[in-house]
Amino acid sequence: MKKFFWGVATSSFQIEGHINNDFTEWEKEGKFKKGELDPVYDNGSNHWLIWKEDFDLLEELKVNAYRFSFEWSRIQPELNHFSEEALDQYERMVDYLLEKKIEPFLTLHHFTHPLWFHKISPWHTENSVEVFYNYVEKILSRFKDRIKYWITFNEPLVWAMAGYGEGNFPPGIKNLETMMIALSNILEAHRNVYDLIKSVSTKSQIGIAKHFIFFKSERDWFLLDKAVRNRINQFFNKMVLDAFVTNKLVANLPTLLKFEKEINLNNKIDFWGVNYYYRLFTKFRLSLDNPFHFYTKHPETDTGWEIYPKGIFKILKLVSNYGKPIIVTENGIAINDEEIRKKFLKKHLKFVFKAIKNNIDVRGYFYWSLIDNYEWLYGKSKRFGLVFVDYENNFKRIPKESFYFYKELIQTYSQKLKTLEREKLEE
């Protein structure tokens, strides 16, 4: 039987604390929204100091994989300086996971950058590709024999849209053409890093964690609503996937954006990571500037998202058309009601299993997140974790009901996967 990875996911900045990067700089400069959405980072979830406690929780949860990231600003605080001390700690962390027989899935870029990056080599400039390459080269010098599964970028389109489209992430630029240039450079960086990792570790498996939304047209009978849905779906869900088939990054949103650039990406990915959370509705808007209207119709979570479990099956089916193995690298819910979180897990895993039964090559599932974390523009007010973090009481960890429920689901579905594999062999 092919190994199936059961895991949870985090990112360094969202949990570690004790960090000085482009996001903490923005907070100090007051560039984030104030009020309910004021993101006060403080020390994250203090993972940097109590990581062993969190990794012991992984062992208790009985997962066999853990997706996390290294904090770039910690490893390379200056352009020409790498912190061996930071790398030493990450080495201890990886070794501890391996001792516990937990497979590390390392994300190399998860939204954040060193303070110098946007001044010296922002993603809309060509030298960003070389700078990222040098950073990864340093990581490989220490981890090429320890880590087999690499995720080069987390949600590259989402980050480009936030940093260059809406401008609510650093560097805070609002220009769609520049956004696409930045995205194309990120994909070139992926290609170069893919070749680099393969050159030193041929058995490594390398992917991208791509965010997907299930889009539904408001009125299926109205052709303009369907046209809007198809354009948005192509841009958000399929554009990056298509680039790895056509060797072209193509965006076409009439009145808003037209972009095309050749990038040689053919066969430069081993698996697709699927990050799936919710459904959005789409509708044609009578506007010369922007006819694309999309919105949440039934907000159900603390982040205002709609819970739509069937969407994960539809997205997995879409991604399967691109011929690579799939890993669900993120799927989670921000909610305080544990009954709702447990239903979320149960229903989504039901559809993941349905996908596998339908011969879709899904190799793993990672719930987001292990612990409550800093959720970007929302700060710490939105709790995704299976483990409660008491920010007012020395960051105390308290496993939630869903922690134990997910543990049971892992055991149940592991047995179902074995039975399914046996049945297929007997056919």
N, C-alpha and C positions, 0 to 999 in steps of 0.2 A: 504493500500500500504506500502511495505517495504520502510523505509527511504533511500533516495539516497543522498550520501554526495557529495556536490559540494565544492571544495576547492582549495587552493594553498598550496605549500610546501616550506619550507626553512630548513636550519640547523643552529644551534647556531653559530658555528665558522665562517661560511661563511658570516654571516651578522652582528654579534654582535659587534665585535671590543673589544678593551681593554682586551685582553686575553693573557695569557702566557702558552703555551702548547707545545706539541712535534713538531707541525708544525712551530710555531713561533721560536722555538729553532733552527730548521733546517734552517730556513731562515737566522737567525743571523749567523749561522755557514757556510753559503754559500753552502749548500748541494743541493740546487735546481738548475735547469738549468738556465743559464743566457741568456740575449738577449730577443727575442720576448716573450718567455715563462717564463720570470723571475717573479715569484709570489711575489709581494711586498704586504704584508698584511696591514700594517699601522693600521687603526682602522676599517677594514672591511667596512661595510656600516653604522656603528655607531648606529645600532639598539638598543644596550644596553642602550643608553641614550635617544633615541627618539622612543621607542617601542610603546608608545600610539598612536603616529601619524601613525605608520604602521598598528596598529590594527584598527584604525578608517578607514583606507583604505579598510580593510577587510569588514567592515560594509558597506561601500559605494559600494563595489563590489557585495554585496548580496550573499556571500558564506555562507554556514552553517557549514563549518568545516575548520580547519587549522592544517596542519601537521608541526611540528617544533621539535627541540630537546633541551635538556639541555646540557650545556657545562660541561663535567666531571671535567676538570681542575679547573673550577671556584668553583664547589661545593666541591671538595675534593683536595685542593691544596697540601696537604701532606697526606701520607698514613693513619695516625691516627688523622686527623683533617678534619672536615666538616665545611664549612662556612654557618652558619645560616643566615648571611646577604645575601648571594647569593640565598639561598633557599627562603628567604623572598621576594626577588624581583620576582623570578619565580612564587611564590604564587600569588603575585599581578597581574602578567601577566595572569595566568590561570583564576583567578577570573574575570578579565576584559573581557576575552573571553566569559566566562560563562554568564556574565551580558548581553552581546550582543547576547546571544543564538547561539554562535559559538562553535561547538564541538571540543575540543582539541584532536588531535592525537599526542601522545608524542613518539618521537624516543629516546631510551635510549642510543644508541651508534651510532654516525654518524662520524666515521673515526678518531676522535681525542682522545688524552689521556693526563692525567696529566704528568708533567715532570718526575716524579718518576716512572711511570708505567713500561717503558721498561727496567729500571734498576733493579726493584724489582720483577716484575711479568709479563713479556712479554707473549704474547698469546701462544707461543710455550712451555710454562711451565704450569704444572698442577695447580699451585696456582693462576693463572690468573682467573680461574673459581670462586674460593672463593672470590677473591678481587672484581670482578664484582658483585657477589651476595651481598656482604656487601654494595656496592655503591647503588644498586637498593633497598636494604632493607631500607636504609636511605631515599631515595626518596619516597618510599611507606609510610613511617611514616608521611609524610606531604601531600601526594597527592592521597592516595588510595580512598578517598571519592570524589575527584574532577575529576579524569580522568578515563574514561571507556575504551578508545582505546589506546593500547600500541603496539609500534613496538620495539622489543628488539634490532634488529640490522638492519642497513641500508647496503645493498649490501655486505654481509659478504665475499662472494667469491672475489668480486672486490677488497675489502680492503686487503684480504689475498694475492692476486696476486700482488698488488702494494707494500705491505710492505715486502713480503717474496719471491715473484717470480721475479719481475722486480727490486725490491729494490729502487723504486723512491719515496716511502712514508716511514716515520719512521716505524719500526726500521732499514730499509735499508738492509735487508738480502736477498741474492739471492740463495735460495735452495728450490727446489720444494717439497722435502720430508718434510722439516720443514714447508713449506707453508701449506701442508695438515694437519700436526699436529696442527698448529695454528687454521686452519679452524675447525678441529674436536673439539678443546677446546671451540671455539666460539659457536658451536652447543650444546655442553654440557652445557655451560653457559646459552644459551637460554632455554634449558630444565629445568634447576634448577630455573631460574627466572620465567619461565611459572608457575611452581608449586607454587612458592612463591607468585606471584600476585594472583593466584586463591585462595590461602589459606586465603588471607585477603579481597578479593573482587571477589566473585564467578561470578558476572555479567560482569566482565571485559572481553574484547575481545583482544586477543593477537596474533600478527602476526610478520612476517619478511618482510621487503621491499627488494625484490629480483630483481636484474638487469637482463634483458633479451635482447638479440640481435637476430634479425631474420637473420639466416644464409642461404645463397643460393649458391649452387654449381655452379662454373663457366661453367662447361660443364655437363649437365644432362646425356648425353649419355656416359660419361666416368666414369666407375665404381670406379676408384680410387679417382676422384673428389668427387663423392657421398659418398664414404667411409670416406674421410677426413671431409666432412660436417657432417656426422652422428656422428663421434667421437667428433668433437668440440661441436656440439649441445648437445650431451649427457653430456659432461664435464661442459660446461658453463651454459646451460639452465636447464638440468634435474637432474644433480647429487645431488644437495641439496634437490630438491623436492622428489627424490626417497628415500633419507635417511629417510624421515618421513613416508615412507611406508614399507621399508625393514629393518629399524633399522640398516642399514650399510651405511657408507660413503665410496663409491667406485670410484676410479679414474683409468682410463686405457687409457693412450695415448702412444701407442707403440713408443719405442726409447726415450721417454721423462719421463714418470711417470707411476708408478703402485703403488696403495695404497689401503688398505682396513682396516677399523676399525669398530667394532660394537659400536653403540650408540643407546640407547633406546630412540627413539623420537616418538614412536607411539602415535598418538592423542595429541601431544603436540603443536598444532597450531590451531587457530580458523579461520584465514583468511590468504590468500597470498596477499602481496603487490606486484604489478607489476610496475617496473620502466622500461619504454620502450622509446628509442630514435631513433634507426636507424637500417639499414641493412648492413651486411658485406657479401662479396663474399668469397668462399673458393675454394682452388685449391690444388691438390697434387703436392708436390715439390720433385723432385728426390734428396733425401738427406738421408744419413745414420743417421744424427744427429736429424733432425727435418723435417718430411715430411708435416707438417701442415702449409699451407700458407693461411692467410686470410687478406682481405684488403678492403678498400672503393673504389668502382668503380666510383661513381658519387658524389664527395664531393660538398655539397650545402650550408652548414652552416659555421659560423665563426670558429667552432671547426673541420671543415673538415668532417662532417658526411653527409650521404645520407638521405634525407627525404623519408621515405617509409611508408605512413599511413596504407596500407593494412597489414603491419607486426603486428600492434597492435591487429588486429582481429585474426591473426594466432597464436599469442602468448597467447591471452586470451583463445582461443580454446584449446591450449596445456595445460595450467594451469588448465582449467576446468576438465581435466581428473583426477585430484588429489582430487576432491570431496569436496573442501572447497570454501567458498565465496571468491570473488576476489575484491580487491580495486586497482585501478590504482593510485599508490602512487607518481609516477613521470612521467611526459611526457612534454617535452618542447624543446625549440630551442634557440640557441645563434645566434642572427641575429640583425642587425640594421634596416633592411628594414621591416617596420610594415606590409606592404601588405603580405609579405611572412609569417610573424608570424601569421597573421589572417587566411591565407589559411591553415597553419599547424594545427591550432586549429580546424578549420571547418572540415577538412578532417579526422583528428584523431577522433574527436567526432562522426563523421558519422559512423566510423567503430566500435567505442565503442557501439553506439546505435544498430548497426547491430548485435553485439555479444549478447546484451540483448534480441533482437527480436528472436535470435536463442537459447533462453533459457540458455544462459551462465550467471551464477549468479554473475554479476558485481554489486557491492554495492556503488561504488563511483569513482570520478575522481578528481585528484589533479594536477593542472598545476605547473610545475617548471619553474619559481619561482615567488613569489610575487614581489620582488624587485631585481634589479641588485645586484650581489653578487661576492664574491671572489671565483673564480672557480678553486680551487686547483692549478695544475701546470700551468694553464693559467693566474693566477692572476685575475685582474679585467678587462682584455681586452675583455672578452667574456660576452655579456649581454643577460641573459636569462629572465630578469624581465618583468612583465607587467607594472612595475613602473620604470622609469628612475631615477638613482641616480647620481646626479651631484657631483662627488668627489672633484671638484675644488671649489665648492660653498657651503660649510657647509653641504654637504650630502643632499642637497635639493631633495625632492621627487616630481617627475612630472609624473602623470599617462600617459601611452602611448595610442595610438589608440586601441591597442589590449586589454587594460584594459576594455574599454567600450564594445568592441566587445565580449569579453568573458562573460561579464555581460549579454549581450543580448542572447548569446548562452545558458547560464544557464536558463534564463527564457523560451526560446524556447523549450529546451530539457526537462525541468521540466514538461511542458505541454504535450509533446510527451510521456513521461514516464507515466503520469497519464492516457492518452488515451490508451496506450498499456496495462496498468494494467486492465483498464475497459473492453477492448476487450477480454482479456484472461479470465476474470471472466464470461463473457457472452457466452464463447464457450461451 
